Amino acid sequence: MNTNSWNFRFFASYFLKRKLPLLLLFFSLTTVAQTNKTYRIGILVDKINPELSPLLEDLKSEIVAVVGEDADIQFPQENILINNFNLTLAQQNYNELLSNDTDIILAFGIINNQIISPIKTHQKPTILFGAVNRDLHKLDLTNATSGIENFTYLVESESYQEDLKKFKELTNFENVGIVIDAPFLEILPLKETFDREIAALDSEYKLIPFTTVQDITSNLDDIDAVYIAGGFFLSREEKKQLAEYFIEAKLPSFTVNGTEDVINGILATYQSDDNLDQFFRRIALSIEAYVSGTPLSELSVYIDYTPRLTMNYNTAEIIGVPIKYSLVGQTDFVGEFKNVVSEKDYDLLTAINDALDNNLSLGSNKKDVELALQDIKTANSNYLPSLTAAGTATYVDPDAAELSAGQNPEFSTVGSITLNQTLFSEAANANISIQKNLQKAQEANFNAAELDLIFDVSNAYFNALILKVNTQIQSRNVDLTKRNLEIAKQNFEAGQSGKSDMLRFRSEMAQNTQSMIEAVNQLEQGFLVLNQLLNNPVDFEIDVEDVEFNEGIFKQYNYEEFFELLDNPTLREPFIDFLIEEANKNSPELQSLNYNLLATERNIKLNGYGRFLPTLALQGQYSSTFNRSGAGSTPSQGVALVDNTYNAGLNLSIPIVNQNLSNINRQTAIIQKEQLEINKNNVALGIEVNIRNSIYNLINQVSNIQLSRISEETAQEALELTQASYSSGAVNIVQLLDAQNNFLNAQLARANATYNYLINSLQVERFLGTYFLLNSEEKNNEFRQRFFEYLNTRN
C-alpha cells in the first residue's frame, strides 16, 4: 500500500461525519494512478421499511467515502437480501451470497446473527454487526478480535441487563412489561434471560410479544412500567402512537432503541444518540482495513460507547416520574421545557385580572376600606335619635308606704321611654368630616396596593418567562457541550489532542446538566411565587405565555412609541418632566397624605375655636305606672294619682375648661400636620427620583436590546469558527470553552433584554400611577394629547 493511500484513509476516517465531497476530488488528484480492485458487497438484513432504507443508503455512502480510491465498491441490488424474521429464509439468503459473485458479506440483525455466529469456518469475508446484544449472543467476548479467518463482528454496549437496572433506578418498578418482537421469542432464549435479570432486580415481569401495535396496547394490564426490548422495525408513526398511549396510561417507558423515540414521547433510553453514526463508521473502517490488506480476524470487535441516559422532560412531568438528581451527571434531557401538565396557561392580562380578583393581601386591604366606611356610619350615627325603654319594679317599707298617701305604695311597677336627639354638635360634625377623609385616604391606600400588586404580578410573570427561557438556553448549552465532546473524541482518535480534552468536556457536561436542572427548579420556584400572588394552590400547575414588546398587548398599547420617545434626546428630558408632573397628579400615596392632612386640619379646627360652639340636644321622656299594691296603694280621700306622665327639654352645653385637653389635642394635631407635610414632600421627591431612575434603567434596556442582539450573533459566529479551528487542531480547548461560555452568556443576555425592558416599563407606569395596558385606548390617547400640550407650553 502506497503512502498516498495511507494518507487518504487517515483523513477520510477523521472527516467521516462531515462527508466532505471535496475530499474525494482532492485525493483523486494526489493519489498515484493505480488499478483498483472491485469489491461486490452483499447485505443480509432481517427486515427493511421506508424509514430504514435511508439508513442503508447512509451506510453505503460511508463505506464508499472511507474506502475511497483504494477499491471500487459496489452494492448490487440483487445482493441485498431480507429474511423477514424467517430463519430458513435467512439461511437461504446466506447460502445465496456464498454461491454468487459476492466478495464481502455484511450481516445485520438478530436472525442473521443466529445463522452466522455459530459458523467456525467462513468461505467469504463476513462482517456481522447490529443487534448483537451482550446478554444473548453466542460470540466469545474474552477476545479483542474474532481470531476467525474471514470473519469479524462488532459488539456494542447494548444490554438488557444494564437497561433494566437503569430503568429500575429511575422508576423503581415492581412489575414491568417487556415488549419484544414475536419472532424473536422462537429464536432467542429471551425468557431465560429476563427471568435471570428481573429476579436480580427483585421485581416481576410480563413478556409482551407483538407483531402489531395493538398487540402491545391490549396487554398492559397489571404492570407499572414498560420496557421496549425490540420494535426497531416499527414505523415512526407507530412509535409515536405507542408513546402517546403510554403517556395517557401514565406508564413509564424505556426503550432499547435510540433517542429519536425519546424525543417522540418515550420516557427514557440508555443508548447514546451517536451510536448509529459510530456503528456505520466502524463498519466502513473495517471494510477499508480489509481492502488495504488487514485480515478480518485481526480487527477489534468492540465499539467503545459511552452510555448516556436520555430522558424526556415533558413525559416525566406528565406521568409523574421525578427527576433523580443522582442521575443528573449522566442524563441528557429532551423536550420543550414547558409545563405540559399545566392546568392553566396565563397571559399577562389574565394573570393581572386573576390577581386583582383573588389576591389575599389585596382582599385584606379592601376590608380596610369597608371598615373605614363603617367608621363614617358610626360618625353619622351621632345625629340619629336614641330611644330607650326602661321598666322598674319597686318595693317600699310598708310603714313608709302607708304614710305616703298612695304616692309610694309598698309594691309598684313603672315603665318609661326616653328619647335623646342631638341637634347640633361641632365634635360630631368634625368626626364625620374626619372619617370621610380617612376613608378616602384608605381608598387611596387600596389603589396603591392595587398598583403594587399589578407590578408584583407582572414582575413575577416576566421573571417566570426569564427562568423559562434560561432553562431552554441551558438545555441547548448541554447539547452544544455534547457536540464539543464529540469533536474532542474525534480529535483524540485522530491523534490531534489528548484524552484530557475529552475528560474536560465530560466534566463540563456534568456541570452544564446541573446548571440546567437548577434552572428547571428555579422555574418551579418562579411558578410558586406567581401562584401565591394569584391565590392558587401551591401545587397548581401553571404556565406562562411568551410576550414581545412590539407584539400582542404591548403592540396594541404602543410600547414601541415609549421606546422612541426615550430614544430621542430632544424629547427625553421634557418627557421625563411630564411624567413627573403626571405622577404627582396620579400618585395614590400623595392622595392618601392629602386626605390625612384634611382630616388633621379639621381636628385642629375642632380643638381651636370650634370648641366654643355649643352642643344642642333634645330630650324627652314618657312614664307609666302599671300597678300599685300593698300598703299605701290607696290614696287618701280627695287625692288623685297620675299614672302616665311625660316631659321634654332642650339641652345646650358649652365647654369652658376641660383640663386643657383641647389645647393639648390642638398641638398634637398641628404636629401631625407638620409630619404629614414632611411625608408628602418626601413622597413627591421620591416620585421624581424613582421616575428618573427607572427612565435611566429603561434607556439602558433600550440599548441592551440592540447590543445584545449584536453580541449574540457575534458570539455565535465566533463559536462556529472556534469549533472549526478546534476540529483542525488550530486552537486549544480553553479557547473553545471560552467561545462556548461567551455564546451562552450572550444568549441569556439577549433573551432577558426584552423582558427586562418590559419590567422597567411597567415600573415606570407604577410610579406614574397608571398602567397603559389596562387603560382604554381613549384614555391612552388623552395621555398622549396631554404630553403634546405640555410640549407646546414649554416651547
Phi, psi and omega in degrees: 000129183279169185296322181297321179295320179297318179299320180299316182296321181299308183288327179295319179294325181289318183264022187303310185291339179282334177050053182281112183297337181293339179301316182299319180294318182298311184284337176293333179279335186259346182278137178297135182301133181208163178271116183272139176279145179266133176240122176263119185257130174257144184236128176252123178230155179284320183200156177221149174214172184303331182279336180270340181302317177299328178295321178296322177293323176298319179299315179301316181297321178300314183296314180297318182294320183285315180293322175060231185267006176292335181199162175263109184263129178233148179233080180302132182300326181290348180259012172258104191245139185241135182257348180052043176065028180249116183297319181297315179293324178299319179294320178296318179298318180296315180297325180296319179291330177291329187268344182262199187270020178296136180263323181226137180252126170252123182242128182234136170113163183294319183293313178297328176298320180295330180279317192268323186298330178284347185289133181262331180237124184250122182290326182233152176305124185229133175241119180259128183209158173084132174059027176268076185295134184299335182281346190237331191290163184258014183273154181278114183270001181280345182258144177283338177232170181288324183071008182248128182299138178064023184212136168213165179215164179241125180255120179262176186275001182302129182207124175301321183299312180294320178300311184294323177297316180292321178296320178296317179297326183284320189237346183054047181295156177249323180222104187260137173272126182253113183268126182217145178300130186306318181300333183291332181296331181278348187247321188254151178280059187290318182298314180298320180295312182288328175304314183291314187284324178288323177299322179295338179266004180056045180224181177236165180213162176231121180279128183239088176286149183212153166237338176229164178298325179300326177299330181278308186294339180268005183229040183253014180290147172064024174235157181241007178195160181230126175249118181269097184270359179217217175080015180299330185265005173292149178286165179299319179295321178295321179293321176297319180299317178296315181300316179297321180293317179297320180295316180298324179276001181059037181257120173299140182229148182220135185238146175279348181274189191278187187287343178300322178296325179290320176300327181275002172129343175296144187297310188203162171213160178249016180259133179290147183283353177256011182300317185294317178299318180294324178296311179300320181298315181293323177297313180298318180293327178295316178293319179298319179295318180296316179299327181277358175111000179276125179298143178300329182296343183259000182278145178295141183260353186262144170247118186276090176273149169255106183300138177225126175283120176251130188229137177274111184299317182293317179298318179301320179293317184295315185270356174081031176266115181289148177283123180273118185290343175292342182258359187301319185297337181239027183240133169257140181247138173237160182130175186268353184052044169242155184282094184287345178259017182301131176274343177203128176261124184259136159264173188296316182295321178296319179297316181296313182294321177296321179294318179298329180276329194238349185298133185289319180297317179294323177298322177293319177297325178296324177295329176297322177296316179296322178294323178295324175297323177295324178296324176296316178299321178296318179296318179293334184293345178296339178261006175269147181293151175246119182241122185236132175253138181221150176227142183225131173249127188235139172240130182239150177307128184302322180295316179293323180296322182297326183276353185276356178059038176091351182285327179229078181294162181301316178237132177208152177230128184231139174239150181214152173236128183241134179243131173235131181221117176283129179262324177205132176210120178296324179296318179294318179298316180297318181297320178299312181297316180298314183293326177296317178293322178294326177292321177293324176296323179291323175298320177296320176298322178294319178298321177296320179295323176297314179299318178297318181295317179301317179292318180299317179295316179298317179297316178295323179296310181292326177297319177297321177295318178299315181294326178294313179294321178300321178297316180295320179293319178297324178295316178295328178294324175298316178298322179294319177298322178298318178296317179295327176296321178297319178297319179297322177296316179298318178297321180294316180295329179274357179080015182269347178210164181272175180291340182299327178297317178297317181295323180296317180289329174296320176296318177299322179300315180296315181294318180293323177295321177297320177298323179293317179296320177297322177296320177298315181293322177296324176297317177299321177295323177298320177293326177298315179299316180294319177300320180297316180294329181272358183059038172270158170303145185298334181263012179290126184276122181228167172214162182238140180273145183290154178224156172227146186291343178248023178225160175060224184295331181284337172281320181301321181262014166058052176291340178293329177295321174302315178303314184290323179297319180287334183278352181261109185300327182286333180265344189298309184293314174301323180294320178296315179299320178297318179298321179295318178297315179295321181296321178295326178289321188269343190302117176291334178294317177293320179299318179298316179295322178297318179292324176293324175297317178299318179296320181291319178298323177293326178291322176297317179298318180299316184271007172260240181292341181295339180289342180272356177284136184285159172256125184245129183219149177255135179231144177207150181215143175232128182236151180215131175267121185277322180200156173228141179203166179085194182300139177075013182277345180256123183286160177292159181297133179090357179257127179256135179261137179257120182270333184237126180224160174210162176208157178217149182206159177244124185252127179234124182225141177229123179287133179258301177228127179230053177063026179066016182293325181297316179295318180297314180297323179294315179297321178298316180295322178297317178297319178298320178296317179298320179296317179296322179294322176297314179298321180296315178296322179294318179296317179298318177296318178298321178299314180297315180296316181296318179298312182295316179298315182292328177293318178295321176298321180295320178297321177300318181290328177300311179291327181297323179300316182289312186289325181292329176295314178296318181298318181294315180298319179294316180296323179294316179296319179296321179296315180299318178294320180292322176300314180297319180293322178294322179299325181268002178083013184278336178231163182263178185294327181298318179295322178293318179296319177299317180296320180294316180293323177298319179293320178300310181295323179294320178296316180297317180296318181294316182295324184275343188300312182296316180296320179294325176298314182293322177299314180293326176298314180292330176294320175301316181294326177298315178291332179286337178088014177203149180245120183299323184288347177259350181275161173285160178299324180298317181293321178292325176294323177297322177297315179298317181297320178297324179294317179295323176295321178297320178297320180296322180292328179287330181277000000 
